[in-house]
Amino acid sequence: VEIADGVIARRFSAIDPVEAITDLLHLAYAEHAARGLRFLAAHQSSRVTAQRIRRGECWVAHAHETLVATVVLYGPKSTSGSPWYDRPDVASFGQFAVHPAWRGRGIGDGLLQLIEKRARDFGAAHLALDTAEPALDLRAYYERRGYRLIEGAQWDCVNYASVILSKPLD
Ligand SMILES: CC(C)(COP(=O)(O)OP(=O)(O)OC[C@H]1O[C@@H](n2cnc3c(N)ncnc32)[C@H](O)[C@@H]1OP(=O)(O)O)[C@@H](O)C(=O)NCCC(=O)NCCS
């Protein structure tokens, strides 16, 4: 699928190198780490990347041969750990990253539209995500795309309070 000018998204396949996705995540999330927000994706090993990919449906986006973006969609059965996440009609996503040199071209937007459609295919009524409570720029990014604050959460694997945002899928 073409999600932005010259950028093609497709499902991750077993022959794709997980290390390249890990490198992209580390690079994309470095800005948060620099501000003291230790997102898991900023430092996770490729083993963890592979585990998270297997838990959901991973998409990768390439421009020519270059990996420029990725996201993992988790169906309702793989979405849990908070009251909202535990609902049977809520899907979620994570490991969402666009290469810093490729930002602001609608690639993030294109991936979100793609997984919103896939979440509907899974029978979900809502697509949710969690992010750092202090990351106001990210929260505004999602709010401009229809995601609303649902609840707070506290996870052991990160050093910040989280918020869960969610968008109804019609
Ligand atoms: C969040 C992220 C995936 C968005 O990717 P993207 O492809 O830049 O997204 P889009 O092109 O759809 O939109 C970019 C937004 O930033 C603005 N922008 C423009 N140029 C930009 C640039 N060079 N860098 C960053 N943002 C830019 C755009 O105006 C747009 O704002 P809008 O909401 O008013 O439309 C990307 O910034 C990223 O990888 N961030 C680091 C990892 C991360 O935070 N992931 C989510 C964790 S919950």
The ligand as an SDF file (V2000), in Angstrom:
LIG
                    3D

 48 50  0  0  0  0  0  0  0  0999 V2000
    5.1480   10.4260   16.0670 C   0  0  0  0  0  0  0  0  0  0  0  0
    5.7850   10.1010   14.6990 C   0  0  0  0  0  0  0  0  0  0  0  0
    5.6390    8.6300   14.4350 C   0  0  0  0  0  0  0  0  0  0  0  0
    5.0390   10.9190   13.6290 C   0  0  0  0  0  0  0  0  0  0  0  0
    5.5710   10.6110   12.3580 O   0  0  0  0  0  0  0  0  0  0  0  0
    5.4670   11.5900   11.0720 P   0  0  0  0  0  0  0  0  0  0  0  0
    5.6000   10.7820    9.8500 O   0  0  0  0  0  0  0  0  0  0  0  0
    6.3440   12.7490   11.2540 O   0  0  0  0  0  0  0  0  0  0  0  0
    3.9400   12.0420   11.1850 O   0  0  0  0  0  0  0  0  0  0  0  0
    3.1330   12.9760   10.1980 P   0  0  0  0  0  0  0  0  0  0  0  0
    3.9370   13.3360    9.0060 O   0  0  0  0  0  0  0  0  0  0  0  0
    1.8110   12.3120   10.0040 O   0  0  0  0  0  0  0  0  0  0  0  0
    2.8760   14.2680   11.1110 O   0  0  0  0  0  0  0  0  0  0  0  0
    3.9720   14.9460   11.6780 C   0  0  0  0  0  0  0  0  0  0  0  0
    3.5430   16.1240   12.5000 C   0  0  0  0  0  0  0  0  0  0  0  0
    4.7020   16.8210   12.9450 O   0  0  0  0  0  0  0  0  0  0  0  0
    4.8860   18.0280   12.1930 C   0  0  0  0  0  0  0  0  0  0  0  0
    6.2140   18.0360   11.5340 N   0  0  0  0  0  0  0  0  0  0  0  0
    6.5260   18.6120   10.4050 C   0  0  0  0  0  0  0  0  0  0  0  0
    7.8120   18.4630   10.1260 N   0  0  0  0  0  0  0  0  0  0  0  0
    8.3330   17.7310   11.1000 C   0  0  0  0  0  0  0  0  0  0  0  0
    9.6220   17.2520   11.3490 C   0  0  0  0  0  0  0  0  0  0  0  0
   10.6430   17.4940   10.5170 N   0  0  0  0  0  0  0  0  0  0  0  0
    9.7920   16.5130   12.4520 N   0  0  0  0  0  0  0  0  0  0  0  0
    8.7750   16.2720   13.2750 C   0  0  0  0  0  0  0  0  0  0  0  0
    7.5200   16.7170   13.0690 N   0  0  0  0  0  0  0  0  0  0  0  0
    7.3010   17.4590   11.9970 C   0  0  0  0  0  0  0  0  0  0  0  0
    3.8520   17.9990   11.1330 C   0  0  0  0  0  0  0  0  0  0  0  0
    3.4040   19.3180   10.9130 O   0  0  0  0  0  0  0  0  0  0  0  0
    2.7590   17.1110   11.7100 C   0  0  0  0  0  0  0  0  0  0  0  0
    1.9500   17.8410   12.5930 O   0  0  0  0  0  0  0  0  0  0  0  0
    0.3480   17.8240   12.5000 P   0  0  0  0  0  0  0  0  0  0  0  0
   -0.1170   16.9540   13.6270 O   0  0  0  0  0  0  0  0  0  0  0  0
   -0.0490   19.2460   12.6840 O   0  0  0  0  0  0  0  0  0  0  0  0
   -0.0390   17.2580   11.1680 O   0  0  0  0  0  0  0  0  0  0  0  0
    7.2640   10.5130   14.6710 C   0  0  0  0  0  0  0  0  0  0  0  0
    7.3830   11.8430   15.0730 O   0  0  0  0  0  0  0  0  0  0  0  0
    8.1860    9.6470   15.5180 C   0  0  0  0  0  0  0  0  0  0  0  0
    8.6820    8.6190   15.0910 O   0  0  0  0  0  0  0  0  0  0  0  0
    8.4630   10.0800   16.7720 N   0  0  0  0  0  0  0  0  0  0  0  0
    9.3810    9.3540   17.6740 C   0  0  0  0  0  0  0  0  0  0  0  0
    8.8080    8.0550   18.1650 C   0  0  0  0  0  0  0  0  0  0  0  0
    7.5100    8.2670   18.8910 C   0  0  0  0  0  0  0  0  0  0  0  0
    7.3400    9.2090   19.6560 O   0  0  0  0  0  0  0  0  0  0  0  0
    6.5240    7.3710   18.6690 N   0  0  0  0  0  0  0  0  0  0  0  0
    5.2300    7.4060   19.3140 C   0  0  0  0  0  0  0  0  0  0  0  0
    5.3420    7.0220   20.7300 C   0  0  0  0  0  0  0  0  0  0  0  0
    3.7410    6.9540   21.5420 S   0  0  0  0  0  0  0  0  0  0  0  0
  1  2  1  0
  2  3  1  0
  2  4  1  0
  2 36  1  0
  4  5  1  0
  5  6  1  0
  6  7  2  0
  6  8  1  0
  6  9  1  0
  9 10  1  0
 10 11  2  0
 10 12  1  0
 10 13  1  0
 13 14  1  0
 14 15  1  0
 15 16  1  0
 15 30  1  0
 16 17  1  0
 17 18  1  0
 17 28  1  0
 18 19  1  0
 18 27  1  0
 19 20  2  0
 20 21  1  0
 21 22  1  0
 21 27  2  0
 22 23  1  0
 22 24  2  0
 24 25  1  0
 25 26  2  0
 26 27  1  0
 28 29  1  0
 28 30  1  0
 30 31  1  0
 31 32  1  0
 32 33  2  0
 32 34  1  0
 32 35  1  0
 36 37  1  0
 36 38  1  0
 38 39  2  0
 38 40  1  0
 40 41  1  0
 41 42  1  0
 42 43  1  0
 43 44  2  0
 43 45  1  0
 45 46  1  0
 46 47  1  0
 47 48  1  0
M  END
$$$$
